Amino acid sequence: MPHRVVVLVLPYVLPLDLGIPLQVFGGWPDGPYRLTVCAEQPGLVPMGDSPALLVEHGLDCLESADTVIVPGQADPAVPSAAVRDALAASPARMVSICTGAFVLAAAGLLDGRRATTHWQYAASLASQFPQVTVEPKVLYVDEGEVLTSAGVAAGLDLCLHLIRRDFGARVANQRARMLVTAPHRAGGQAQYIDLPVRSSGGLTRLCEWALRNLDQRLTVDQLARQAGMSRRTLIRRFTTETGQPPMRWLLDARLSHARELLESTDLTVESVARRCGLGTSANFRTLFKEHVGVPPSVYRDTFHPA
């Protein structure tokens, strides 16, 4: 059975926040997810600064959902009692994008949990719901069956994280490539509040080049030459546009590729380390356990299909 994802659309939903789960979980022929959009009542739902959206399904969809996603609203408002009750009664995994966290909080689903939202609304979330531990700087927070994300692009990071949780690194990486988005960003990475976190220009091409050459020894100077920038300019732009210094981003990319290879191939640990540019097998084991939490052998035993 496909995993049933239901996106709950509330009045004045932000179009981009809505578009992210639709793109990630929808339009995927024979994929592992089945997508449904619902509203409090079927019919036209106003969207923020956009034409109204026609929604065919009502809140009864939440009863059979495996995952419910609540996109943000242009102006966070307390949802109706019907919405709060339906969310609280649903057995599904709950996910919010941006100010959707206010909806989950109003339904009591964030009580005693850590959560995040767009940095502009973090103080308001903490003030309105003191029983919630608000993490204002991170991209997303995974509390098991309840997950919250910051604004816009962080919602895409969280959706890809869900795929990784559900079906492994290989499927998540394939979907990321299909969506032409940057590699996985960890939830604990900081929100960069005044500047964009993604690049549609030279750094995207540089990242793609680096991903094709992970088996090589890559340095900051080499990346700077490839991008046609000075070392100092590259470090500044890379940190601004991706949220990480170049070498930390590169380490995460190498580890992500290693996870995919451990899940989907029978390559030896030595071969995986070599293909990912992580040095000797001993160095690879150390780095993998430090950043993933378990040794490569345990990870493979857990996620490699029998």
C-alpha positions in Angstrom: 0.0 0.0 0.0 1.3 3.5 -0.9 2.0 5.8 2.0 -1.0 8.2 2.2 0.0 11.9 2.4 -2.7 14.4 3.1 -2.0 18.1 2.7 -4.4 20.2 4.8 -5.1 23.6 3.1 -6.4 26.4 5.4 -7.5 29.9 4.4 -4.8 32.1 3.0 -2.4 29.3 2.6 1.0 30.4 1.2 1.2 29.1 -2.4 4.9 28.1 -2.3 4.4 26.3 1.1 1.6 24.4 -0.5 3.5 23.7 -3.7 6.4 22.1 -2.0 4.6 18.9 -0.7 2.6 18.8 -3.9 5.8 18.6 -5.9 7.6 16.3 -3.6 4.9 13.7 -3.0 2.6 14.2 -6.0 3.2 13.6 -9.7 5.2 10.5 -9.0 3.8 7.7 -11.2 3.9 4.3 -9.4 5.8 6.0 -6.6 5.6 5.1 -2.9 3.2 7.9 -2.0 -0.4 8.7 -2.6 -1.3 12.4 -2.3 -4.6 14.0 -1.3 -5.4 17.7 -0.6 -8.2 18.5 1.8 -9.7 21.5 3.5 -12.1 22.1 6.4 -14.9 22.0 3.9 -14.7 21.1 0.2 -14.8 24.0 -2.1 -12.8 27.2 -2.8 -10.1 28.1 -0.3 -8.5 31.6 -0.5 -4.7 31.6 -1.0 -2.4 34.4 0.1 -1.9 36.8 -2.8 -3.1 34.3 -5.3 -6.4 33.0 -6.8 -8.5 30.7 -4.7 -7.8 27.0 -4.7 -10.6 24.4 -5.4 -10.3 21.6 -2.9 -12.4 18.5 -3.4 -12.0 16.7 0.0 -12.9 17.5 3.6 -11.4 16.7 7.0 -12.5 13.1 6.9 -9.3 12.4 4.8 -7.3 12.9 8.0 -8.7 9.8 9.5 -7.0 7.5 7.0 -3.8 9.5 6.4 -0.3 8.2 7.2 1.2 11.7 7.1 -0.6 15.0 7.4 1.2 18.1 6.2 0.0 21.6 7.2 1.5 24.4 5.0 1.9 27.9 6.3 -0.6 30.7 6.1 0.0 34.4 5.2 -1.2 35.4 8.6 -1.2 32.7 11.3 -4.6 32.3 12.7 -6.2 30.0 15.3 -7.9 27.2 13.4 -11.5 26.3 14.0 -12.4 23.7 16.7 -13.3 21.3 13.9 -9.8 21.5 12.4 -8.1 21.2 15.9 -10.2 18.2 16.8 -9.6 16.4 13.5 -5.9 16.9 13.8 -5.8 15.8 17.4 -7.8 12.7 16.5 -5.8 11.6 13.5 -3.4 8.8 14.0 -1.1 10.2 11.3 2.4 11.6 11.5 2.1 15.3 11.7 4.2 17.8 9.7 4.2 21.5 9.4 5.8 23.9 7.0 6.6 27.5 8.1 3.6 29.0 10.1 1.8 25.7 9.9 3.4 25.1 13.2 0.8 27.4 14.8 -1.9 25.1 13.6 -0.3 22.0 15.1 0.4 23.9 18.3 -3.3 25.0 18.6 -4.3 21.4 18.3 -2.0 20.5 21.2 0.3 18.4 19.1 3.4 20.3 19.9 2.9 20.4 23.7 6.1 19.3 25.5 8.0 19.0 22.2 10.6 21.0 20.3 9.4 22.8 17.2 10.4 25.5 14.7 8.9 27.9 12.3 10.0 30.8 10.1 12.4 33.0 12.1 10.0 36.0 11.8 7.3 34.1 13.7 9.4 32.2 16.2 8.9 34.6 19.1 5.2 34.8 18.5 4.9 31.0 18.5 6.8 30.8 21.8 4.7 33.5 23.3 1.3 32.0 22.3 2.3 28.5 23.1 4.7 28.5 26.1 4.3 24.7 26.4 6.3 24.4 23.2 10.1 24.6 23.1 10.7 26.7 20.0 14.0 26.3 18.2 14.1 29.6 16.2 17.3 29.0 14.2 17.2 25.5 12.8 15.8 24.4 9.4 13.5 21.7 10.8 12.9 19.6 13.9 12.2 15.9 13.8 10.3 14.8 17.0 9.4 11.4 15.7 5.7 11.5 14.8 5.6 15.3 14.8 8.0 17.3 12.5 8.1 21.1 11.9 10.1 23.2 9.5 11.1 26.8 8.9 9.9 28.8 5.9 9.9 28.0 2.2 13.1 26.1 1.2 13.3 24.5 4.7 10.0 22.8 3.9 11.6 21.2 0.9 14.4 20.0 3.1 12.0 18.5 5.6 9.9 16.7 2.8 13.1 15.1 1.5 14.0 14.1 5.0 10.7 12.4 5.3 11.4 10.4 2.1 14.8 9.5 3.6 13.1 8.3 6.8 10.5 6.3 4.9 12.3 4.8 2.0 16.1 5.5 2.5 18.8 7.7 1.1 18.6 6.4 -2.5 14.9 7.2 -3.0 15.4 10.6 -1.3 18.4 11.5 -3.5 16.6 10.4 -6.6 13.7 12.6 -5.8 16.0 15.5 -5.0 17.7 15.1 -8.4 14.3 15.1 -10.1 13.3 18.3 -8.3 16.7 19.9 -9.2 17.4 20.8 -5.6 20.5 20.9 -3.6 21.7 17.8 -1.6 20.2 17.0 1.8 20.6 19.7 4.5 20.5 18.5 8.1 17.7 19.9 10.2 20.1 21.4 12.8 21.6 23.7 10.2 20.9 27.3 10.9 18.4 29.5 9.2 20.1 32.4 7.4 17.5 35.0 8.0 18.5 37.9 5.8 19.8 36.2 2.7 18.6 33.3 0.4 19.8 29.8 1.4 19.9 28.4 -2.1 21.7 29.4 -5.3 20.3 29.4 -8.8 23.6 30.5 -10.3 27.3 29.6 -10.3 27.2 27.8 -6.9 24.6 25.4 -8.0 26.8 24.4 -11.0 29.7 24.2 -8.6 27.8 21.9 -6.3 26.8 19.7 -9.2 30.4 19.5 -10.3 31.6 18.6 -6.8 28.9 15.8 -6.5 30.3 14.3 -9.8 33.8 14.3 -8.3 33.3 13.1 -4.7 35.9 10.4 -5.3 38.6 13.1 -5.8 40.5 15.0 -3.2 38.7 18.4 -3.3 40.0 21.5 -1.5 38.6 25.0 -1.0 41.2 26.4 -3.4 40.2 23.8 -6.0 36.5 24.7 -5.6 37.3 28.4 -5.8 39.2 27.9 -9.1 36.3 25.8 -10.5 33.9 28.6 -9.6 36.2 31.3 -10.9 36.3 33.1 -7.5 38.9 33.9 -4.9 39.1 31.6 -1.9 37.7 34.3 0.4 34.8 35.1 -1.9 33.9 31.4 -2.3 33.8 30.8 1.4 31.6 33.8 2.0 29.2 33.1 -0.8 29.0 29.4 -0.1 28.2 29.9 3.6 25.6 32.6 2.7 23.9 30.6 0.0 24.0 27.0 1.3 24.2 27.7 5.1 27.5 25.8 5.4 31.2 26.4 4.8 32.4 24.6 1.7 34.2 21.7 3.4 31.3 21.0 5.8 28.9 20.9 2.9 31.3 18.6 1.0 31.5 16.2 4.0 27.7 16.1 4.3 27.5 15.3 0.5 30.1 12.5 0.9 28.3 11.0 3.8 25.0 11.2 2.0 26.5 9.4 -1.0 28.0 6.8 1.4 24.6 6.1 2.9 23.1 5.6 -0.5 25.9 3.2 -1.5 25.5 1.2 1.8 21.8 0.9 1.3 21.8 0.0 -2.4 25.0 -1.9 -3.2 27.2 -4.7 -1.8 30.4 -2.7 -2.1 32.9 -3.2 0.7 33.4 -0.5 3.2 36.8 0.2 1.6 35.2 0.7 -1.8 32.4 2.9 -0.4 35.0 5.1 1.4 37.1 5.4 -1.8 34.1 6.3 -4.0 33.0 9.0 -1.6 36.4 10.5 -1.0 36.4 9.7 2.7 39.9 8.3 2.9 40.8 5.0 4.5 38.2 2.6 5.8 39.2 3.4 9.4 38.8 7.2 8.7 35.4 6.5 7.0 34.2 4.4 9.9 35.1 7.1 12.4 33.4 9.9 10.4 30.3 7.9 9.6 29.7 6.9 13.3 30.4 10.4 14.4 27.9 12.1 12.0 25.3 9.3 11.4 25.4 7.8 14.8 26.2 4.1 14.0 29.0 2.3 12.2 28.7 1.7 8.5 28.2 -2.1 9.1 25.2 -1.4 11.4 23.7 1.1 9.0 23.9 -1.4 6.2 22.4 -4.2 8.3 19.5 -1.9 9.1 18.7 -0.4 5.7 20.1 -2.7 3.1 17.4 -4.9 1.6 17.8 -8.6 2.5 
